[in-house]
Amino acid sequence: MRYLLINPNASAHITARLAASAHAVLAPGETLEAVNAPQEPAVVRDAATLALADAQALVLFEAHAAEADAVLLGISLDGAAETLRARAGRRPVVGMTEAAVMSALLTAPRIGLLTLGPAMVPLYAARVVQMGVAGRVVGIEAPEAPSAFLPQTTGVDPATLAALDAAGARVQAAGAKALVLAGAVLCGYAPALAERRGVPVFDGMACAVLQARALLTCQA
């Protein structure tokens, strides 16, 4: 199976983080091509940059998807997922946050969603409504963690992990029994956060690979 990972922002270090999560769950014989936008936005932090990213996602799809069996959309608001599905035919197009949310809901009756930056909260609130799962998302927490976005930040950044830990505690207090990490820069944090919080934590890109594989297998 050949996966195309589209990151519709221009930050190569974020693409590398997304790809690392994807590679961690690839099966033998599977391949991954990861691409990012050649121009703005550098990162999606609000509605305006989301619109730019949606346009870039379509450009990247048209340029790179011809040989792909499935497309993984590496933007945490899932942006252009429906537009790409309309062009992909029978090939799966899986958004990272929708994949993580749906996976989490198979393990817990109520979940919490963690992202970064308070400006993102209304966008994620609208996204879970769009997905039809708002009644099972008990809280959306978006602490500030500027170091998470720095190009030199690799692996698990202690300051970001601490912010996620505190945010996770808040949504768990509200009743969440599983946590979703909604943010490309949060790929790779799930194991460390799960160890701290004692509940399942879902990495969006890892979930996207697994769900794309399942869809391809079911269609075979």
matplotlib code that plots the C-alpha trace (Angstrom):
import matplotlib.pyplot as plt

x = [0.0, 1.2, 0.3, 0.5, 0.8, -0.2, 0.8, -0.8, 1.5, 5.1, 6.9, 9.1, 9.8, 6.1, 6.0, 8.8, 6.9, 3.8, 5.8, 7.5, 4.1, 3.0, 6.2, 5.8, 2.7, 3.5, 3.3, 6.0, 5.9, 3.9, 5.4, 4.9, 5.4, 5.2, 4.8, 4.2, 3.1, 5.8, 4.4, 2.2, 0.8, 3.8, 1.4, -2.4, -3.4, -6.8, -9.5, -7.6, -4.6, -6.9, -8.4, -4.9, -4.0, -7.2, -6.1, -2.6, -4.0, -5.8, -2.6, -0.6, -3.2, -3.3, 0.5, 1.3, -1.8, -1.7, 0.2, -1.2, -3.5, -4.7, -4.2, -3.5, -4.4, -1.9, -3.8, -5.6, -8.8, -9.1, -9.6, -10.0, -10.9, -14.3, -12.9, -10.2, -12.6, -14.7, -11.6, -10.1, -12.6, -12.5, -9.2, -9.5, -8.8, -8.4, -8.1, -5.9, -8.2, -11.3, -9.3, -8.2, -11.6, -13.3, -10.7, -11.0, -14.8, -14.4, -12.6, -14.4, -18.0, -16.6, -13.4, -11.4, -9.6, -6.3, -4.8, -2.6, -3.7, -7.0, -7.9, -8.3, -11.0, -14.0, -12.7, -12.4, -15.8, -17.3, -15.3, -16.7, -20.2, -19.6, -18.5, -21.7, -19.8, -20.1, -22.2, -19.4, -16.6, -16.6, -14.0, -11.6, -8.4, -5.9, -3.0, -0.2, 3.0, 5.1, 8.1, 6.1, 6.2, 9.9, 11.9, 14.5, 11.9, 12.1, 10.8, 8.9, 9.3, 9.1, 7.2, 4.7, 4.2, 3.6, 1.0, -0.8, -0.6, -2.4, -5.0, -5.6, -6.3, -8.9, -10.9, -10.5, -12.1, -15.0, -15.4, -13.1, -11.9, -9.6, -7.7, -7.2, -4.1, -5.4, -2.4, 0.3, 3.0, 1.6, 2.4, 4.7, 3.5, 0.8, 2.9, 4.4, 1.1, -0.7, 1.9, 1.2, -2.6, -3.3, -5.8, -5.6, -4.2, -4.6, -2.1, -3.9, -1.5, -0.9, -4.7, -5.0, -2.6, -4.5, -7.9, -6.7, -5.3, -8.6, -10.5, -8.2, -8.5, -12.3, -12.4, -10.1]
y = [0.0, 3.5, 6.3, 10.0, 12.3, 15.8, 18.6, 21.7, 24.1, 25.0, 23.8, 20.9, 20.2, 19.6, 17.3, 15.3, 15.0, 13.8, 11.3, 9.9, 9.1, 7.5, 5.5, 4.1, 2.2, 1.3, -2.4, -4.3, -3.5, -0.2, 3.1, 6.7, 9.9, 13.0, 16.4, 19.9, 23.2, 25.2, 28.5, 29.9, 29.1, 28.3, 26.9, 26.9, 28.9, 30.4, 30.4, 32.6, 30.3, 27.3, 28.6, 29.0, 25.4, 24.1, 25.6, 24.1, 20.7, 20.6, 21.7, 19.0, 16.3, 17.1, 17.1, 13.9, 11.6, 9.8, 6.8, 6.8, 4.1, 6.4, 10.0, 11.0, 14.6, 16.1, 19.1, 18.8, 20.5, 18.1, 21.1, 19.9, 16.3, 16.4, 18.2, 15.7, 12.8, 14.1, 13.8, 10.6, 8.1, 4.9, 5.8, 6.6, 10.2, 10.2, 13.3, 13.0, 14.4, 12.6, 9.4, 10.0, 11.1, 8.1, 5.7, 7.3, 6.9, 3.2, 3.0, 5.5, 7.0, 10.5, 12.0, 15.2, 17.0, 18.7, 21.3, 24.4, 28.0, 29.4, 30.8, 27.2, 26.2, 27.6, 25.9, 22.5, 23.0, 23.5, 20.5, 18.0, 19.3, 18.7, 15.2, 14.6, 13.7, 17.0, 15.3, 12.9, 15.5, 16.8, 19.5, 21.1, 22.4, 24.6, 25.8, 27.9, 26.1, 28.2, 25.9, 23.1, 25.0, 25.7, 24.0, 22.9, 21.1, 17.4, 14.5, 15.3, 18.9, 19.1, 22.4, 21.2, 17.9, 19.8, 22.0, 18.9, 17.2, 20.0, 20.3, 16.6, 16.7, 19.3, 17.4, 14.2, 16.0, 16.8, 13.1, 12.3, 8.7, 9.1, 12.0, 13.1, 15.1, 17.5, 19.2, 18.1, 19.4, 17.1, 13.9, 11.8, 13.0, 10.3, 7.7, 10.2, 11.8, 8.5, 7.5, 10.7, 10.7, 7.0, 6.9, 6.1, 9.0, 9.0, 10.3, 11.7, 10.6, 7.1, 6.7, 8.0, 5.3, 2.5, 3.7, 4.1, 0.5, -0.8, 1.0, -0.4, -3.9, -3.7, -2.6, -5.3]
z = [0.0, -0.9, 1.3, 0.4, 3.5, 2.7, 5.1, 3.6, 5.5, 4.5, 7.6, 6.7, 10.4, 11.0, 8.0, 9.5, 12.8, 11.0, 8.9, 12.0, 13.5, 10.3, 9.9, 13.4, 12.3, 8.7, 7.9, 6.0, 2.3, 2.8, 1.6, 2.6, 0.6, 2.7, 1.1, 2.4, 0.8, -1.0, 0.4, 3.1, 5.6, 7.7, 10.3, 10.8, 13.8, 12.8, 10.2, 7.8, 7.7, 7.5, 4.3, 2.8, 3.8, 2.2, -1.1, -0.7, 0.1, -3.3, -5.1, -3.4, -4.1, -7.8, -8.0, -6.0, -5.6, -8.9, -7.6, -4.1, -2.7, 0.1, 1.2, 4.8, 5.5, 8.0, 9.2, 12.5, 11.4, 8.5, 6.3, 2.7, 3.4, 1.7, -1.3, -1.7, -1.3, -4.2, -6.4, -5.0, -6.3, -4.2, -2.7, 1.0, 2.2, 6.0, 8.1, 11.2, 13.8, 12.5, 12.6, 16.2, 17.4, 15.9, 17.3, 20.7, 20.7, 20.2, 23.5, 25.7, 26.0, 26.6, 25.3, 25.6, 22.7, 23.3, 20.9, 21.2, 21.3, 22.5, 19.1, 17.9, 20.3, 18.3, 15.1, 16.9, 18.5, 15.0, 13.7, 16.3, 15.5, 11.9, 12.7, 14.7, 17.9, 19.9, 22.6, 23.4, 23.6, 27.1, 26.6, 24.2, 25.9, 24.0, 26.2, 24.9, 24.2, 21.8, 21.9, 20.2, 16.9, 16.8, 14.1, 16.6, 18.7, 18.2, 20.2, 23.3, 24.4, 28.3, 28.3, 25.8, 27.6, 30.9, 29.2, 27.7, 31.1, 32.8, 30.0, 30.1, 33.8, 33.2, 30.6, 32.6, 35.6, 33.2, 32.5, 29.6, 29.6, 26.5, 25.0, 21.4, 20.4, 17.7, 16.2, 13.8, 16.1, 18.8, 16.9, 19.0, 22.4, 22.9, 24.7, 27.2, 27.9, 28.3, 30.9, 32.8, 32.6, 32.8, 30.0, 26.2, 24.2, 20.4, 17.9, 14.8, 12.1, 13.5, 13.6, 10.1, 8.8, 10.6, 9.4, 5.8, 5.9, 7.3, 4.5, 1.8, 3.2, 3.4, -0.2, -1.5]

ax = plt.figure().add_subplot(projection="3d")
ax.plot(x, y, z, "-o")
ax.set_aspect("equal")
plt.show()
